[in-house]
Amino acid sequence: APRDELEHVVVEMWSEVLSVQQVGVFDNFFLLGGDSLSAARLLTRLEQAFHVRLELQSLFRSPTVAGHVQLLIEAVARDEAQA
């Protein structure tokens, strides 16, 4: 189950993109049925919601919600440091 609000938002996005009802924070995106097209859709949604750009490879390197949330946090911090 999501441990905080950010994980909850990302879990909801994964659930919608993958058309699955339950997503755990340690579930693997690709084992839940994700592919490169659904990964691109997910990254677009994340970019719109959080105003950060993540590379497609990020999902392959961190294919869990927990890992992806960490990447989002790092991207937001990087963007704030550059502003």
Secondary structure as the mmCIF struct_conf table of DSSP 4:
data_model
#
loop_
_struct_conf.conf_type_id
_struct_conf.id
_struct_conf.beg_label_comp_id
_struct_conf.beg_label_asym_id
_struct_conf.beg_label_seq_id
_struct_conf.end_label_comp_id
_struct_conf.end_label_asym_id
_struct_conf.end_label_seq_id
BEND BEND1 ARG A 3 ASP A 4
HELX_RH_AL_P HELX_RH_AL_P1 GLU A 5 LEU A 18
TURN_TY1_P TURN_TY1_P1 SER A 19 SER A 19
BEND BEND2 GLN A 21 GLN A 21
TURN_TY1_P TURN_TY1_P2 VAL A 25 PHE A 26
TURN_TY1_P TURN_TY1_P3 PHE A 29 GLY A 33
HELX_RH_AL_P HELX_RH_AL_P2 SER A 36 PHE A 50
BEND BEND3 HIS A 51 HIS A 51
HELX_RH_AL_P HELX_RH_AL_P3 LEU A 56 ARG A 61
BEND BEND4 SER A 62 SER A 62
BEND BEND5 THR A 64 THR A 64
HELX_RH_AL_P HELX_RH_AL_P4 VAL A 65 GLN A 82
#
